[in-house]
């Protein structure tokens, strides 16, 4: 298991790795706000370039409330990931509970015109427990 990226999924030669960091300085538990950054690395181990067109997320909080997020690209980009190359980005997620999870998929198109979805592994969002 890779400690830097403990969450991993592979679809059609595209490996999605995720690491998560709780952001205490951006969180305010007194106002029911917790915030995490997640770092995603996409590695293209396939034989052709692919372009990330869309993203879909299912975000759950500790109460089981779900939100669905869909959109074009990631962080304002629709990157082309060449065979043998990685693509990294960092984004964030706020919750109104101190824990939850995220899971999703990316809509891709190969240079041959084929369209397919790439799984994003489910990962935990968990604020550290502070002793009082």
Secondary structure, 3 states (H helix, E strand, C coil): CCCCCCEEEEECCEEEEEEEEECHHHCEHHHCEEEEEEEEEEEECCCCCEEEEEEEEEEEECCCCEEEEEEECECCECCEECCCCEEEEEEEEEECCCEEEEEEEEEEEECCCCEEEEEEEEEEEECCCCCC
